[in-house]
Amino acid sequence: MRQAPKPYSKRGALLYCVAYADFVTAMMALFIVLWLLNQSPKIQAAVGGYFRDPNGTASKPASDKPGVSDRFVLAPGPWRG
């Protein structure tokens, strides 16, 4: 006589989703690092400036945070208003 199949486990599906999300996050981080390594030094400095001062408080008066000169501004182009 055949055994009845075991019921589907939701816990296994959840563990798979968590593992998959971790993998996708790691791949995204890898591709961001690879993209950044391939950019010009000016863009690399701008991204580094953001991570040194993510709130943008270095340009405010009486701020002692480094990174005031790390601002990166795109030149206006035909795609901007």
MOPAC internal coordinates of N, CA, C and O (Angstrom, degrees):
PM7 1SCF
backbone

  N    0.0000 0     0.00 0     0.00 0    0    0    0
  C    1.4234 1     0.00 0     0.00 0    1    0    0
  C    1.5361 1   110.02 1     0.00 0    2    1    0
  O    1.2310 1   120.67 1   -41.74 1    3    2    1
  N    1.3248 1   116.32 1   138.26 1    3    2    1
  C    1.4649 1   121.30 1  -178.60 1    5    3    2
  C    1.5170 1   110.89 1   -78.80 1    6    5    3
  O    1.2310 1   121.69 1   -33.55 1    7    6    5
  N    1.3131 1   114.36 1   146.45 1    7    6    5
  C    1.4599 1   119.19 1   175.51 1    9    7    6
  C    1.5265 1   109.30 1   -82.60 1   10    9    7
  O    1.2310 1   121.48 1   -31.64 1   11   10    9
  N    1.2881 1   114.78 1   148.36 1   11   10    9
  C    1.4587 1   119.15 1   175.75 1   13   11   10
  C    1.5320 1   108.70 1   -71.76 1   14   13   11
  O    1.2310 1   120.19 1   -38.37 1   15   14   13
  N    1.3303 1   117.23 1   141.63 1   15   14   13
  C    1.4703 1   118.30 1   179.65 1   17   15   14
  C    1.5256 1   111.06 1   -64.24 1   18   17   15
  O    1.2310 1   121.28 1   -31.42 1   19   18   17
  N    1.3345 1   115.15 1   148.58 1   19   18   17
  C    1.4598 1   119.92 1   179.72 1   21   19   18
  C    1.5260 1   109.33 1   -70.47 1   22   21   19
  O    1.2310 1   120.45 1   -34.63 1   23   22   21
  N    1.3084 1   116.75 1   145.37 1   23   22   21
  C    1.4662 1   118.98 1   179.60 1   25   23   22
  C    1.5271 1   110.91 1   -66.06 1   26   25   23
  O    1.2310 1   121.49 1   -27.02 1   27   26   25
  N    1.3076 1   114.76 1   152.98 1   27   26   25
  C    1.4630 1   122.09 1  -179.46 1   29   27   26
  C    1.5187 1   109.50 1   -65.54 1   30   29   27
  O    1.2310 1   120.36 1   -45.98 1   31   30   29
  N    1.3212 1   116.92 1   134.02 1   31   30   29
  C    1.4577 1   121.60 1  -177.96 1   33   31   30
  C    1.5349 1   109.99 1   -96.87 1   34   33   31
  O    1.2310 1   120.37 1   -60.43 1   35   34   33
  N    1.3212 1   116.91 1   119.57 1   35   34   33
  C    1.4622 1   120.37 1   176.64 1   37   35   34
  C    1.5172 1   111.24 1   -71.48 1   38   37   35
  O    1.2310 1   120.30 1   150.83 1   39   38   37
  N    1.3293 1   117.03 1   -29.17 1   39   38   37
  C    1.4611 1   120.46 1  -179.73 1   41   39   38
  C    1.5255 1   110.89 1   -63.54 1   42   41   39
  O    1.2310 1   120.66 1   139.64 1   43   42   41
  N    1.3291 1   116.34 1   -40.36 1   43   42   41
  C    1.4570 1   119.53 1   178.56 1   45   43   42
  C    1.5224 1   111.71 1   -63.72 1   46   45   43
  O    1.2310 1   120.52 1   141.72 1   47   46   45
  N    1.3217 1   116.61 1   -38.28 1   47   46   45
  C    1.4636 1   120.38 1   178.35 1   49   47   46
  C    1.5213 1   110.82 1   -66.75 1   50   49   47
  O    1.2310 1   120.31 1   141.66 1   51   50   49
  N    1.3263 1   117.02 1   -38.34 1   51   50   49
  C    1.4620 1   120.14 1   178.82 1   53   51   50
  C    1.5225 1   111.36 1   -66.62 1   54   53   51
  O    1.2310 1   120.72 1   138.50 1   55   54   53
  N    1.3167 1   116.24 1   -41.50 1   55   54   53
  C    1.4612 1   119.41 1   178.35 1   57   55   54
  C    1.5219 1   110.62 1   -64.41 1   58   57   55
  O    1.2310 1   120.26 1   142.61 1   59   58   57
  N    1.3192 1   117.10 1   -37.39 1   59   58   57
  C    1.4640 1   120.86 1   177.01 1   61   59   58
  C    1.5211 1   110.20 1   -64.14 1   62   61   59
  O    1.2310 1   119.94 1   137.54 1   63   62   61
  N    1.3250 1   117.72 1   -42.46 1   63   62   61
  C    1.4706 1   120.99 1  -179.86 1   65   63   62
  C    1.5237 1   111.43 1   -64.36 1   66   65   63
  O    1.2310 1   120.10 1   140.20 1   67   66   65
  N    1.3151 1   117.42 1   -39.80 1   67   66   65
  C    1.4617 1   120.56 1   178.55 1   69   67   66
  C    1.5209 1   110.28 1   -65.91 1   70   69   67
  O    1.2310 1   120.07 1   135.49 1   71   70   69
  N    1.3109 1   117.48 1   -44.51 1   71   70   69
  C    1.4589 1   120.83 1   179.02 1   73   71   70
  C    1.5282 1   110.70 1   -63.36 1   74   73   71
  O    1.2310 1   120.38 1   139.39 1   75   74   73
  N    1.3176 1   116.88 1   -40.61 1   75   74   73
  C    1.4604 1   120.88 1   178.72 1   77   75   74
  C    1.5275 1   111.01 1   -65.63 1   78   77   75
  O    1.2310 1   119.84 1   138.61 1   79   78   77
  N    1.3200 1   117.91 1   -41.39 1   79   78   77
  C    1.4601 1   121.58 1   178.34 1   81   79   78
  C    1.5241 1   110.76 1   -63.55 1   82   81   79
  O    1.2310 1   119.69 1   140.17 1   83   82   81
  N    1.3282 1   118.20 1   -39.83 1   83   82   81
  C    1.4619 1   121.47 1   176.07 1   85   83   82
  C    1.5287 1   110.89 1   -62.63 1   86   85   83
  O    1.2310 1   120.45 1   137.57 1   87   86   85
  N    1.3053 1   116.74 1   -42.43 1   87   86   85
  C    1.4592 1   121.18 1   179.23 1   89   87   86
  C    1.5261 1   111.01 1   -63.84 1   90   89   87
  O    1.2310 1   120.35 1   134.64 1   91   90   89
  N    1.3240 1   116.93 1   -45.36 1   91   90   89
  C    1.4684 1   120.61 1  -179.35 1   93   91   90
  C    1.5309 1   110.46 1   -64.22 1   94   93   91
  O    1.2310 1   120.12 1   140.95 1   95   94   93
  N    1.3279 1   117.38 1   -39.05 1   95   94   93
  C    1.4626 1   120.86 1   177.65 1   97   95   94
  C    1.5178 1   111.22 1   -63.72 1   98   97   95
  O    1.2310 1   120.29 1   137.48 1   99   98   97
  N    1.3263 1   117.05 1   -42.52 1   99   98   97
  C    1.4616 1   120.62 1   178.40 1  101   99   98
  C    1.5287 1   111.08 1   -64.51 1  102  101   99
  O    1.2310 1   120.08 1   140.35 1  103  102  101
  N    1.3183 1   117.45 1   -39.65 1  103  102  101
  C    1.4685 1   120.61 1   178.32 1  105  103  102
  C    1.5268 1   110.82 1   -66.06 1  106  105  103
  O    1.2310 1   120.14 1   139.83 1  107  106  105
  N    1.3298 1   117.34 1   -40.17 1  107  106  105
  C    1.4645 1   120.70 1   178.12 1  109  107  106
  C    1.5291 1   110.26 1   -62.42 1  110  109  107
  O    1.2310 1   120.42 1   135.71 1  111  110  109
  N    1.3326 1   116.81 1   -44.29 1  111  110  109
  C    1.4625 1   120.32 1   178.88 1  113  111  110
  C    1.5256 1   110.84 1   -63.03 1  114  113  111
  O    1.2310 1   120.11 1   139.19 1  115  114  113
  N    1.3155 1   117.39 1   -40.81 1  115  114  113
  C    1.4587 1   120.82 1   178.37 1  117  115  114
  C    1.5224 1   111.00 1   -61.83 1  118  117  115
  O    1.2310 1   120.01 1   133.52 1  119  118  117
  N    1.3194 1   117.59 1   -46.48 1  119  118  117
  C    1.4624 1   120.11 1  -178.48 1  121  119  118
  C    1.5227 1   112.07 1   -68.41 1  122  121  119
  O    1.2310 1   119.84 1   147.90 1  123  122  121
  N    1.3288 1   117.91 1   -32.10 1  123  122  121
  C    1.4686 1   119.42 1   175.40 1  125  123  122
  C    1.5243 1   110.22 1   -66.26 1  126  125  123
  O    1.2310 1   120.18 1   137.49 1  127  126  125
  N    1.3160 1   117.27 1   -42.51 1  127  126  125
  C    1.4704 1   120.30 1   178.33 1  129  127  126
  C    1.5265 1   110.41 1   -64.70 1  130  129  127
  O    1.2310 1   119.92 1   136.59 1  131  130  129
  N    1.3239 1   117.76 1   -43.41 1  131  130  129
  C    1.4602 1   120.21 1   178.71 1  133  131  130
  C    1.5246 1   111.42 1   -64.29 1  134  133  131
  O    1.2310 1   120.07 1   140.98 1  135  134  133
  N    1.3296 1   117.47 1   -39.02 1  135  134  133
  C    1.4654 1   121.25 1   176.88 1  137  135  134
  C    1.5162 1   110.38 1   -63.30 1  138  137  135
  O    1.2310 1   120.63 1   136.46 1  139  138  137
  N    1.3394 1   116.39 1   -43.54 1  139  138  137
  C    1.4556 1   120.31 1  -177.68 1  141  139  138
  C    1.5233 1   111.33 1   -66.43 1  142  141  139
  O    1.2310 1   119.91 1   143.80 1  143  142  141
  N    1.3172 1   117.78 1   -36.20 1  143  142  141
  C    1.4632 1   120.68 1   178.44 1  145  143  142
  C    1.5253 1   111.83 1   -65.83 1  146  145  143
  O    1.2310 1   120.28 1   156.69 1  147  146  145
  N    1.3243 1   117.07 1   -23.31 1  147  146  145
  C    1.4571 1   121.32 1  -177.22 1  149  147  146
  C    1.5336 1   112.40 1   -93.37 1  150  149  147
  O    1.2310 1   119.71 1   179.77 1  151  150  149
  N    1.3341 1   118.16 1    -0.23 1  151  150  149
  C    1.4563 1   121.59 1  -177.68 1  153  151  150
  C    1.5267 1   110.96 1   -89.50 1  154  153  151
  O    1.2310 1   121.54 1   -11.08 1  155  154  153
  N    1.3228 1   114.66 1   168.92 1  155  154  153
  C    1.4615 1   120.39 1   179.01 1  157  155  154
  C    1.5292 1   109.85 1   -70.10 1  158  157  155
  O    1.2310 1   120.32 1   -21.71 1  159  158  157
  N    1.3191 1   116.99 1   158.29 1  159  158  157
  C    1.4763 1   119.95 1   178.95 1  161  159  158
  C    1.5329 1   112.48 1   -59.37 1  162  161  159
  O    1.2310 1   119.95 1   149.74 1  163  162  161
  N    1.3310 1   117.69 1   -30.26 1  163  162  161
  C    1.4625 1   120.49 1   179.84 1  165  163  162
  C    1.5374 1   110.58 1   -65.19 1  166  165  163
  O    1.2310 1   120.42 1   136.30 1  167  166  165
  N    1.3059 1   116.79 1   -43.70 1  167  166  165
  C    1.4718 1   120.34 1   178.63 1  169  167  166
  C    1.5215 1   110.17 1   -70.07 1  170  169  167
  O    1.2310 1   119.98 1   141.68 1  171  170  169
  N    1.3191 1   117.63 1   -38.32 1  171  170  169
  C    1.4603 1   120.41 1   177.22 1  173  171  170
  C    1.5250 1   110.45 1   -61.30 1  174  173  171
  O    1.2310 1   120.40 1   138.90 1  175  174  173
  N    1.3365 1   116.84 1   -41.10 1  175  174  173
  C    1.4649 1   120.37 1   178.60 1  177  175  174
  C    1.5258 1   110.54 1   -66.38 1  178  177  175
  O    1.2310 1   120.06 1   142.65 1  179  178  177
  N    1.3344 1   117.49 1   -37.35 1  179  178  177
  C    1.4612 1   120.46 1   179.29 1  181  179  178
  C    1.5262 1   111.27 1   -65.72 1  182  181  179
  O    1.2310 1   120.32 1   136.66 1  183  182  181
  N    1.3188 1   117.00 1   -43.34 1  183  182  181
  C    1.4680 1   120.27 1   178.82 1  185  183  182
  C    1.5285 1   109.49 1   -66.08 1  186  185  183
  O    1.2310 1   120.38 1   139.36 1  187  186  185
  N    1.3269 1   116.88 1   -40.64 1  187  186  185
  C    1.4676 1   120.16 1   176.54 1  189  187  186
  C    1.5158 1   112.00 1   -62.68 1  190  189  187
  O    1.2310 1   120.42 1   142.19 1  191  190  189
  N    1.3312 1   116.80 1   -37.81 1  191  190  189
  C    1.4540 1   120.42 1   176.93 1  193  191  190
  C    1.5151 1   112.36 1   -64.21 1  194  193  191
  O    1.2310 1   120.72 1   142.67 1  195  194  193
  N    1.3174 1   116.22 1   -37.33 1  195  194  193
  C    1.4692 1   119.36 1   177.03 1  197  195  194
  C    1.5252 1   110.90 1   -63.25 1  198  197  195
  O    1.2310 1   119.89 1   137.35 1  199  198  197
  N    1.3115 1   117.82 1   -42.65 1  199  198  197
  C    1.4561 1   119.51 1  -178.03 1  201  199  198
  C    1.5243 1   112.22 1   -74.53 1  202  201  199
  O    1.2310 1   120.16 1   158.44 1  203  202  201
  N    1.3423 1   117.31 1   -21.56 1  203  202  201
  C    1.4638 1   119.17 1   174.00 1  205  203  202
  C    1.5263 1   110.94 1   -77.27 1  206  205  203
  O    1.2310 1   119.95 1   148.59 1  207  206  205
  N    1.3350 1   117.71 1   -31.41 1  207  206  205
  C    1.4674 1   121.66 1  -177.09 1  209  207  206
  C    1.5263 1   109.19 1  -143.10 1  210  209  207
  O    1.2310 1   119.36 1  -104.58 1  211  210  209
  N    1.3394 1   118.83 1    75.42 1  211  210  209
  C    1.4624 1   120.36 1  -174.55 1  213  211  210
  C    1.5258 1   114.40 1   -68.39 1  214  213  211
  O    1.2310 1   119.63 1   156.45 1  215  214  213
  N    1.3206 1   118.31 1   -23.55 1  215  214  213
  C    1.4627 1   120.47 1  -179.24 1  217  215  214
  C    1.5250 1   112.74 1   -85.76 1  218  217  215
  O    1.2310 1   119.83 1   168.08 1  219  218  217
  N    1.3187 1   117.92 1   -11.92 1  219  218  217
  C    1.4559 1   120.83 1  -179.44 1  221  219  218
  C    1.5105 1   112.96 1    72.88 1  222  221  219
  O    1.2310 1   119.83 1  -153.33 1  223  222  221
  N    1.3196 1   117.93 1    26.67 1  223  222  221
  C    1.4605 1   120.49 1  -178.21 1  225  223  222
  C    1.5183 1   112.71 1   -84.94 1  226  225  223
  O    1.2310 1   119.19 1   173.71 1  227  226  225
  N    1.3169 1   119.15 1    -6.29 1  227  226  225
  C    1.4586 1   120.43 1  -178.26 1  229  227  226
  C    1.5211 1   111.86 1   -70.42 1  230  229  227
  O    1.2310 1   119.79 1   154.49 1  231  230  229
  N    1.3145 1   118.01 1   -25.51 1  231  230  229
  C    1.4616 1   119.74 1  -178.51 1  233  231  230
  C    1.5241 1   112.48 1   -87.03 1  234  233  231
  O    1.2310 1   119.77 1   175.66 1  235  234  233
  N    1.3253 1   118.05 1    -4.34 1  235  234  233
  C    1.4607 1   121.12 1   179.20 1  237  235  234
  C    1.5262 1   110.05 1   -79.48 1  238  237  235
  O    1.2310 1   120.03 1   -29.50 1  239  238  237
  N    1.3288 1   117.55 1   150.50 1  239  238  237
  C    1.4656 1   120.36 1   178.56 1  241  239  238
  C    1.5324 1   111.03 1   -60.42 1  242  241  239
  O    1.2310 1   121.27 1   -32.06 1  243  242  241
  N    1.3116 1   115.18 1   147.94 1  243  242  241
  C    1.4628 1   123.57 1   178.02 1  245  243  242
  C    1.5225 1   112.15 1    63.82 1  246  245  243
  O    1.2310 1   120.23 1  -152.06 1  247  246  245
  N    1.3066 1   117.16 1    27.94 1  247  246  245
  C    1.4511 1   120.58 1   176.69 1  249  247  246
  C    1.5182 1   108.83 1  -101.46 1  250  249  247
  O    1.2310 1   120.27 1   -47.48 1  251  250  249
  N    1.3141 1   117.10 1   132.52 1  251  250  249
  C    1.4606 1   120.34 1   179.82 1  253  251  250
  C    1.5224 1   112.19 1  -102.39 1  254  253  251
  O    1.2310 1   120.15 1  -168.89 1  255  254  253
  N    1.3325 1   117.32 1    11.11 1  255  254  253
  C    1.4574 1   120.24 1  -179.45 1  257  255  254
  C    1.5214 1   110.46 1   -77.67 1  258  257  255
  O    1.2310 1   120.43 1   -40.09 1  259  258  257
  N    1.3348 1   116.78 1   139.91 1  259  258  257
  C    1.4687 1   118.62 1   175.61 1  261  259  258
  C    1.5169 1   110.36 1   -74.28 1  262  261  259
  O    1.2310 1   121.02 1   -20.11 1  263  262  261
  N    1.2943 1   115.66 1   159.89 1  263  262  261
  C    1.4499 1   119.47 1   174.72 1  265  263  262
  C    1.5145 1   114.07 1   115.20 1  266  265  263
  O    1.2310 1   120.10 1  -169.03 1  267  266  265
  N    1.3342 1   117.41 1    10.97 1  267  266  265
  C    1.4596 1   119.77 1  -179.29 1  269  267  266
  C    1.5210 1   110.18 1   -63.57 1  270  269  267
  O    1.2310 1   120.44 1   140.87 1  271  270  269
  N    1.3069 1   116.76 1   -39.13 1  271  270  269
  C    1.4687 1   119.95 1  -177.21 1  273  271  270
  C    1.5257 1   112.26 1   -85.72 1  274  273  271
  O    1.2310 1   119.82 1  -173.69 1  275  274  273
  N    1.3211 1   117.94 1     6.31 1  275  274  273
  C    1.4620 1   120.82 1  -177.34 1  277  275  274
  C    1.5233 1   113.38 1   -91.14 1  278  277  275
  O    1.2310 1   119.85 1  -166.92 1  279  278  277
  N    1.3025 1   117.89 1    13.08 1  279  278  277
  C    1.4590 1   120.37 1  -178.82 1  281  279  278
  C    1.5251 1   110.14 1   -73.80 1  282  281  279
  O    1.2310 1   120.60 1   -37.09 1  283  282  281
  N    1.2942 1   116.46 1   142.91 1  283  282  281
  C    1.4604 1   122.95 1   179.76 1  285  283  282
  C    1.5046 1   108.16 1  -125.42 1  286  285  283
  O    1.2310 1   120.28 1   -61.03 1  287  286  285
  N    1.3132 1   117.07 1   118.97 1  287  286  285
  C    1.4529 1   121.78 1  -178.07 1  289  287  286
  C    1.5203 1   108.59 1  -121.89 1  290  289  287
  O    1.2310 1   121.29 1   -51.30 1  291  290  289
  N    1.3146 1   115.13 1   128.70 1  291  290  289
  C    1.4677 1   119.59 1   176.71 1  293  291  290
  C    1.5192 1   109.72 1   -76.23 1  294  293  291
  O    1.2310 1   121.15 1   -38.79 1  295  294  293
  N    1.3104 1   115.41 1   141.21 1  295  294  293
  C    1.4614 1   119.48 1   176.37 1  297  295  294
  C    1.5191 1   108.94 1   -69.08 1  298  297  295
  O    1.2310 1   120.14 1   -35.04 1  299  298  297
  N    1.3505 1   117.33 1   144.96 1  299  298  297
  C    1.4617 1   118.48 1   178.61 1  301  299  298
  C    1.5189 1   111.11 1   -63.60 1  302  301  299
  O    1.2310 1   121.06 1   -37.10 1  303  302  301
  N    1.2853 1   115.59 1   142.90 1  303  302  301
  C    1.4476 1   120.69 1  -178.47 1  305  303  302
  C    1.5148 1   110.99 1  -135.32 1  306  305  303
  O    1.2310 1   120.19 1     2.43 1  307  306  305
  N    1.3125 1   117.25 1  -177.57 1  307  306  305
  C    1.4473 1   119.84 1  -177.92 1  309  307  306
  C    1.5242 1   113.42 1   -68.33 1  310  309  307
  O    1.2310 1   119.68 1   162.70 1  311  310  309
  N    1.3254 1   118.21 1   -17.30 1  311  310  309
  C    1.4484 1   121.65 1  -179.73 1  313  311  310
  C    1.5266 1   111.75 1   -84.91 1  314  313  311
  O    1.2310 1   120.11 1   168.91 1  315  314  313
  N    1.3255 1   117.39 1   -11.09 1  315  314  313
  C    1.4711 1   120.48 1  -179.73 1  317  315  314
  C    1.5111 1   110.00 1  -101.33 1  318  317  315
  O    1.2310 1   121.26 1   -29.40 1  319  318  317
  N    1.3117 1   115.19 1   150.60 1  319  318  317
  C    1.4540 1   121.02 1  -177.17 1  321  319  318
  C    1.4924 1   115.40 1   -81.57 1  322  321  319
  O    1.2310 1   120.10 1   180.00 1  323  322  321

